[in-house]
């Protein structure tokens, strides 16, 4: 019995999630196990950036103000949650589960309005790229699911 081939777009999404999940979990572990070290690294980075011109100086000042033990602890929890959810999405997509595709569609679709507002308030090329990629993934997986549903329904 042969394994059905996945569409290239779906294979790329799975590969991205397989790489992202352990990285998010490693970040969560680092932040949780060494929060003071993470703050120290961030403040050292802020010091280096402060000498890099006006834009980097503003970012450095923001880092110095916002990077605290409390923020690092919350960041560890968010990174851990993101890692677990991403791993679950990867597993469901890899197994060919329609639920996996719907979970990714809903998860990204919920974030799109926030990303759009963020782009409006603070325009930048990276925010545009993130928004476009997430919208493209939502549209792609939504169309894939609709096509699968049409193929299953009696005519």
PyMOL commands that set and color helices and strands:
alter all, ss='L'
color gray80, all
select helices_A, chain A and resi 8-33+35-49+54-66+69-94+98-121+125-152
alter helices_A, ss='H'
color red, helices_A
deselect
rebuild
show_as cartoon
